[in-house]
Amino acid sequence: MTEPTYEKEVRGYFADKAEAYDDVDLQPYWVLSDRLLADALREDVISALPEDFAFLDAGGGTGRWTSFFAQEAPRSTGVLFDLTREMIKVAEAKAAERGFADRVRFVQGDLADVGETLRGESFDLAFNFHNVLGFVADPEQTIKDVAGLLKPGGLLVSFLPSVWHTAWFNIAVGNIDEAEKALTRRGRFTDTMPDMHLYDVQRIEEMHAAAGLEIDALSGFPNLIYPGYQETQLHGSTEQLVDILAGDDFERVLAMEKRVRKAPGIAGRGNNLFVVARRPA
């Protein structure tokens, strides 16, 4: 069967980036974002799970967040599920290097088929971070399929591309056409990436309700500082952001971001939207 054009474009986009994908760890802005995400996961997710929880990294890429959970919870076990063999190879090497390869299984596949591929398995936690649900063909159906793999009381955690931030970013770089398109819940940050599905609070609430999930937490971050054009690339950083996030000011900005993460109504300011949902027991 011929692969649909969009799925082929997405596969090629990530396959080409696999070897250098983790270089985002060198960009101060994404270090800040990852610190905030890790803090939210410890506070809102890991604390609510048994010590030996089973997890599904849906669209896990190079295993950056599989590594986080496996190392934070040394009794956990998991499955990393990703579209591209190139990304999985990097994730497997990371697991071997960091000593958790015996606790994680790696499965190549399309998230459109995750329910069928993993039929009969169940998880305490499933997560998808950054643009995973941006690039699937049918995100509402994918949420339903992943929710069907959760144990009663299990958590689904998502970190999603925002309608509002995408529109703001494109206006900031002078691309008004893309900004207008973002308000239709489709868009992108550069002309070298495929279009993504974008999310706002209403869409998040509707898609989780349709999947039979109850939302425990909905926020967004970073809220007080936004990425520039260079942060959409794997290498390089916006000079102004490097200056702001240098030295002690990094910790000050991080502390401010932590302070506002759960402020009422803050989600709309976030670069990404953070969602913790639960399958009813």
Secondary structure as the mmCIF struct_conf table of DSSP 4:
data_model
#
loop_
_struct_conf.conf_type_id
_struct_conf.id
_struct_conf.beg_label_comp_id
_struct_conf.beg_label_asym_id
_struct_conf.beg_label_seq_id
_struct_conf.end_label_comp_id
_struct_conf.end_label_asym_id
_struct_conf.end_label_seq_id
HELX_LH_PP_P HELX_LH_PP_P1 THR A 2 PRO A 4
HELX_RH_AL_P HELX_RH_AL_P1 THR A 5 LYS A 17
HELX_RH_3T_P HELX_RH_3T_P1 ALA A 18 LEU A 26
BEND BEND1 GLN A 27 GLN A 27
HELX_RH_AL_P HELX_RH_AL_P2 PRO A 28 ASP A 44
TURN_TY1_P TURN_TY1_P1 VAL A 45 VAL A 45
HELX_RH_3T_P HELX_RH_3T_P2 ILE A 46 ALA A 48
BEND BEND2 LEU A 49 LEU A 49
TURN_TY1_P TURN_TY1_P2 GLU A 51 ASP A 52
STRN STRN1 ALA A 54 ALA A 58
TURN_TY1_P TURN_TY1_P3 GLY A 59 GLY A 59
TURN_TY1_P TURN_TY1_P4 GLY A 61 THR A 62
HELX_RH_AL_P HELX_RH_AL_P3 ARG A 64 GLU A 72
TURN_TY1_P TURN_TY1_P5 PRO A 74 ARG A 75
STRN STRN2 THR A 77 ASP A 82
BEND BEND3 LEU A 83 LEU A 83
HELX_RH_AL_P HELX_RH_AL_P4 ARG A 85 ARG A 98
TURN_TY1_P TURN_TY1_P6 GLY A 99 GLY A 99
HELX_RH_3T_P HELX_RH_3T_P3 ALA A 101 ARG A 103
STRN STRN3 VAL A 104 GLN A 108
HELX_RH_3T_P HELX_RH_3T_P4 LEU A 111 ASP A 113
HELX_RH_AL_P HELX_RH_AL_P5 VAL A 114 THR A 117
TURN_TY1_P TURN_TY1_P7 LEU A 118 GLY A 120
STRN STRN4 PHE A 123 ASN A 128
TURN_TY1_P TURN_TY1_P8 HIS A 130 ASN A 131
HELX_RH_AL_P HELX_RH_AL_P6 VAL A 132 PHE A 135
BEND BEND4 VAL A 136 ALA A 137
HELX_RH_AL_P HELX_RH_AL_P7 PRO A 139 ALA A 147
TURN_TY1_P TURN_TY1_P9 GLY A 148 LEU A 149
STRN STRN5 LEU A 150 PRO A 161
STRN STRN6 SER A 162 SER A 162
HELX_RH_AL_P HELX_RH_AL_P8 VAL A 163 ALA A 172
TURN_TY1_P TURN_TY1_P10 VAL A 173 GLY A 174
HELX_RH_AL_P HELX_RH_AL_P9 ILE A 176 ALA A 182
TURN_TY1_P TURN_TY1_P11 LEU A 183 ARG A 185
STRN STRN7 ARG A 186 GLY A 187
BEND BEND5 PHE A 189 THR A 190
TURN_TY1_P TURN_TY1_P12 ASP A 191 THR A 192
BEND BEND6 MET A 193 MET A 193
STRN STRN8 MET A 196 HIS A 197
STRN STRN9 TYR A 199 TYR A 199
HELX_RH_AL_P HELX_RH_AL_P10 VAL A 201 ALA A 210
TURN_TY1_P TURN_TY1_P13 ALA A 211 GLY A 212
STRN STRN10 GLU A 214 PHE A 221
BEND BEND7 LEU A 224 LEU A 224
HELX_RH_3T_P HELX_RH_3T_P5 TYR A 229 THR A 232
BEND BEND8 GLN A 233 HIS A 235
HELX_RH_AL_P HELX_RH_AL_P11 GLU A 239 ILE A 244
TURN_TY1_P TURN_TY1_P14 LEU A 245 LEU A 245
BEND BEND9 ALA A 246 ALA A 246
TURN_TY1_P TURN_TY1_P15 GLY A 247 GLY A 247
HELX_RH_AL_P HELX_RH_AL_P12 ASP A 248 VAL A 260
TURN_TY1_P TURN_TY1_P16 ARG A 261 LYS A 262
BEND BEND10 ALA A 263 ALA A 263
TURN_TY1_P TURN_TY1_P17 PRO A 264 GLY A 265
HELX_RH_3T_P HELX_RH_3T_P6 ILE A 266 ARG A 269
BEND BEND11 ASN A 271 ASN A 271
STRN STRN11 ASN A 272 ARG A 278
#
